[in-house]
Amino acid sequence: MSDFWSAWVIVLLVLNVALVLFLFVWGQIVKVPTEPDGTTGHVWAHGVLREGVRKLPMWWVIYSVIGLVAGIGYFVLYPGFGGYKGVLGWTSAEELQRDTAASEQRLEATLAPLRAASLGDLAANSTATSIGQRLYLDNCAACHGERALGNTVIGAPNLTDADSLYGTDPDSVMASIRDGRTGTMPPWGAALGVHGVNEVAAYVLNFSGVATPPDWRAAGKARYEAMCVACHGVDGRGNRALGAPDLTDSTWLYGGDFARVAASIRDGRTGVMPAWGQRLSTDELRLIAAWVFAQP
């Protein structure tokens, strides 16, 4: 704080304290003119209400003095009186550093025994999953939901089922959380046209047992084999190396009704899983993964 602003704060404080002290003392000794009945003569409601004059109660006076002394004592002990640092030399920055260091020590004591454990063991450890849940809620729940059930509106996958675009083994899950993922489904609407989109959607839905018009499926098969097998495979089981989803199950990132499947084919989809390795430590990433593995 510069000398000017320090002096400015001191002047304001002194003036305010002096004014409060003056009003307090003056309020004890001032004599207010009164009528013979002990009131000031001010009346309201046609004389029903009259303004009386009473001395301040002693409890109020005592508490006021205590508050005034405490306020002055605060400015003696702590910073606040301009650039004065206070007798105790306390600063918020030092308190923050001290509390942060203490918190990190407690956290380290908790995490150290967990580092040698596998993700499977962590998933069975209540301490690990409790911390992992908090980290998940802070960083992941906005997309995947509080209970990790996903969100078909934005294409965030359900993390509690056995299906995964890139694999459910520990290494794949850790890679997804740490490095993020980017998946792109190209839009085929311009190439297929309205009828072509419907026909491919009918053929794709048939993979998972959904009844669709036979003539659409027949026409869609040829279109699918010409445009889609490179990623999803001839049998529609997808490709985890590419993040191409399995089309033969009942799991759909953006919903499995005909309209949504057709929209995915026509307009394409682009999904982005952020890379949390730049924000979270390895310990934190492992705890999140452990909580995800622990979900039924």
Secondary structure, DSSP 8 states (H G I E B T S, - for coil): --HHHHHHHHHHHHHHHHHHHHHHHHHHH------TTSEEEEEETTTTEEEE-----HHHHHHHHHHHHHHHHHHHHSS-STT---TT---HHHHHHHHHHHHHHHHHHHHGGGTTS-HHHHHT-HHHHHHHHHHHHHHTHHHH-TTS--BTTTTB--SSSS--SS-SSHHHHHHHHHH-EEEEE---HHHHHHHHHHHHHHHHHHHTT----HHHHHHHHHHHHHHTHHHH-TTS--BTTTTB--SSSS--TT--SHHHHHHHHHH-EEEEE--GGGTS-HHHHHHHHHHHHH--
